[in-house]
Amino acid sequence: MNALDINSLSYSYEKTNVLTDLNLQIEAGEIVCLLGRSGCGKTTLLKAISGLIQPDNGYIALHGNKVSSAEGMFPPEQRGIGMIFQDYALFPHLTVADNIAFGLRNLSQSDTRKRVLEMLELVNLHGLDKRYPHELSGGQQQRVAIARALANRPNLLLLDEPFSNIDSQVRQRLIREIRDILKQQKVAALFVTHSREEGFAFADSVAVMHEGKILQRGRSFDVYNQPSCRFVAEFMGAGNLLQGKVINSHQITTPIGVVESSTKVCTQPGTAVELFIRPQMLTVEKCLCKNPNDPATIRHQQFMGRSLRTEVVLKDKLFVVDNTELLPEKTAVHIHVKDHQLVLFNQQGQAI
Ligand SMILES: Nc1ncnc2c1ncn2[C@@H]1O[C@H](COP(=O)(O)OP(=O)(O)OP(=O)(O)O)[C@@H](O)[C@H]1O
């Protein structure tokens, strides 16, 4: 049974549709990352799941129990949902132990103490129970927030930009640690972030949201390499869009020459298509002849650590290539495409 089941959900603020016929399922124990541009409706969706707003249409079910629909809804406190926010939302006048114990009702004093110590152990904050939030680092405060949310054994955890205030040095480690804790506790989670890299590191799968809908849902690797449409392709990372025409089942003619696909192209010869090629799937090679015909030229290179993000201009069109060789500006080069499964879109921007 799914931990979360959202079916045809719609919601509007006055006359503006913010969520439109939205569907999303999260399996028990699964961590899903919701990615989308600012204003696409991510926070509104979290509010609908947590019970702060009532949908106009569709329904939300948690572990098979319908908790929200246009007909009625359960209040937030009866949903068993844990929330983690960007600003930790700890009570400043309560100690770490009291913050964690805050939501624990119906437990005896000794059971509460036992649970608090268990949670402190889980998030690696053993011995810090008497501290106040201002005596902790950002990463430690976020661990307290996690401990507080998990203390109640939630059915689902919602995390809204939980790592944005954490120093980038600590962030990677914390992401890994918190992911391991959620996996160990088998808690399903929906995680909102603006950072694709955080999403890739923290979640089992990503859901790309745009204008109140989920456009694509899948493993990060698949969504990145086989996007369902042009928007998802560009949102998931840099790439080059090339106009092309299908020659046959494995070849497409483009401004950089004939490109071969490692898999069969299921489109009629002569069809106009758009090719989307990631920078790491292109290479540049210096032109060796003195007066090459229409060469591409290097415009700029930026050192990125593992590679150089290289801007190449061919007939006024800019290409972005990841290569490893330093090349001076204006160097004449040829652009090549590495053998891979091509990403093709039709004129409406939908994957073919
Ligand atoms: N209380 C409100 N009344 C009217 N419109 C609202 C209200 N809250 C949000 N909106 C609008 O709904 C749309 C979605 O907002 P939402 O906060 O869900 O986006 P978001 O994806 O979470 O954005 P961000 O990434 O910037 O936090 C936006 O256009 C926003 O202006």
The ligand as an ORCA input file, in Angstrom:
! r2SCAN-3c Opt
* xyz 0 1
  N      -2.168     32.662      0.017
  C      -2.068     32.851     -1.315
  N      -2.958     33.594     -1.981
  C      -2.879     33.751     -3.316
  N      -1.931     33.203     -4.095
  C      -0.998     32.456     -3.486
  C      -1.002     32.239     -2.066
  N       0.045     31.450     -1.744
  C       0.689     31.182     -2.906
  N       0.079     31.776     -3.946
  C       0.478     31.685     -5.368
  O       0.396     30.321     -5.755
  C       1.461     29.978     -6.629
  C       2.242     28.780     -6.056
  O       2.837     29.179     -4.842
  P       3.739     28.185     -3.973
  O       4.143     28.918     -2.751
  O       3.008     26.911     -3.796
  O       4.972     27.975     -4.961
  P       6.384     27.249     -4.679
  O       6.609     26.321     -5.824
  O       6.402     26.672     -3.321
  O       7.379     28.486     -4.775
  P       8.803     28.685     -4.026
  O       9.709     27.657     -4.635
  O       9.175     30.082     -4.424
  O       8.591     28.520     -2.566
  C       2.316     31.234     -6.781
  O       1.946     31.862     -7.982
  C       1.918     32.079     -5.587
  O       2.035     33.458     -5.889
*
